[in-house]
Amino acid sequence: QSVLTQPPSASGTPGQRVTISCSGSSSNIGTFTVNWYQQLPGTAPKLLLYSDNQRPSGVPARFSGSRSGTSASLAISGLQSDDEADYYCAAWDASLNGPVFGGGTKLTVL
Amino acid sequence: EVHLVESGGGLVQPGGSLRLSCAASGFTFSNYDMHWVRQPIGKGPEWVSAIGTTGDTYYPGSVKGRFTISRENAKNSFYLQMNSLRAEDTAVYYCARVGYRGRGYNAFDFWGRGTMVTVSS
């Protein structure tokens, strides 16, 4: 059972905007910023956003993030078929003194 | 180009040991904190251990006392010695680099392709 809670699935049609939520506690999201990772089948996770809403070089501006209280969310606008993947949130945890992850949300592009 | 390549995974009996290696290239290895993260098939990732640039090490309670992380900067490599392995340690093990670090965050910007560890009799 993962420390951060995500919905197991999400879906949208091409061009649509979808959001994925991530819920934590005061020892992680309530104190530290959130990173988001995208994982295509059979590959390693890829960093999508760090520090809530910062995009590494090469990540399109269609991906954005926000955090409020002990929750965070990832938004994907202009949904594309290539966005079909598993998405994981992560944050530092003060109790663990290490990162914690969500259980992942499988995004389906209909 | 940054590359991380894990090796050393395999099938081991409960109570057994394995040593994972991660070979790094394409960057100044000694300047970066490095982590091991594992992912059971079909589940979310779980942090396993970390080693800082000065050799400081960190572990979650689930592996503390059983796993040991180390690094060898001269070889651009770091390692995970896993002892007293349990069925629940079965997962794909990834090595990862902390590429973005700041007040309140550590983000893994590069990951290896992973190595499978199966603990079963």
HADDOCK unambig.tbl for C-alpha pairs under 7 A between the chains (distance, minus, plus):
assign (segid A and resid 2 and name CA) (segid B and resid 44 and name CA) 6.93 0.50 0.50
assign (segid A and resid 32 and name CA) (segid B and resid 104 and name CA) 4.71 0.50 0.50
assign (segid A and resid 32 and name CA) (segid B and resid 105 and name CA) 6.38 0.50 0.50
assign (segid A and resid 33 and name CA) (segid B and resid 104 and name CA) 5.92 0.50 0.50
assign (segid A and resid 33 and name CA) (segid B and resid 105 and name CA) 5.85 0.50 0.50
assign (segid A and resid 35 and name CA) (segid B and resid 107 and name CA) 6.49 0.50 0.50
assign (segid A and resid 43 and name CA) (segid B and resid 113 and name CA) 6.58 0.50 0.50
assign (segid A and resid 44 and name CA) (segid B and resid 111 and name CA) 6.40 0.50 0.50
assign (segid A and resid 44 and name CA) (segid B and resid 112 and name CA) 6.86 0.50 0.50
assign (segid A and resid 44 and name CA) (segid B and resid 113 and name CA) 5.60 0.50 0.50
assign (segid A and resid 47 and name CA) (segid B and resid 108 and name CA) 6.57 0.50 0.50
assign (segid A and resid 47 and name CA) (segid B and resid 109 and name CA) 5.57 0.50 0.50
assign (segid A and resid 50 and name CA) (segid B and resid 107 and name CA) 6.16 0.50 0.50
assign (segid A and resid 51 and name CA) (segid B and resid 105 and name CA) 6.25 0.50 0.50
assign (segid A and resid 91 and name CA) (segid B and resid 105 and name CA) 6.99 0.50 0.50
assign (segid A and resid 92 and name CA) (segid B and resid 104 and name CA) 6.97 0.50 0.50
assign (segid A and resid 92 and name CA) (segid B and resid 105 and name CA) 6.19 0.50 0.50
assign (segid A and resid 96 and name CA) (segid B and resid 60 and name CA) 6.17 0.50 0.50
assign (segid A and resid 99 and name CA) (segid B and resid 47 and name CA) 6.26 0.50 0.50
assign (segid A and resid 100 and name CA) (segid B and resid 46 and name CA) 6.78 0.50 0.50
assign (segid A and resid 100 and name CA) (segid B and resid 47 and name CA) 6.71 0.50 0.50
assign (segid A and resid 101 and name CA) (segid B and resid 44 and name CA) 6.73 0.50 0.50
assign (segid A and resid 101 and name CA) (segid B and resid 45 and name CA) 6.13 0.50 0.50
assign (segid A and resid 101 and name CA) (segid B and resid 46 and name CA) 6.51 0.50 0.50
assign (segid A and resid 102 and name CA) (segid B and resid 44 and name CA) 6.20 0.50 0.50
assign (segid A and resid 103 and name CA) (segid B and resid 43 and name CA) 6.17 0.50 0.50
assign (segid A and resid 103 and name CA) (segid B and resid 44 and name CA) 4.34 0.50 0.50
assign (segid A and resid 104 and name CA) (segid B and resid 44 and name CA) 5.74 0.50 0.50
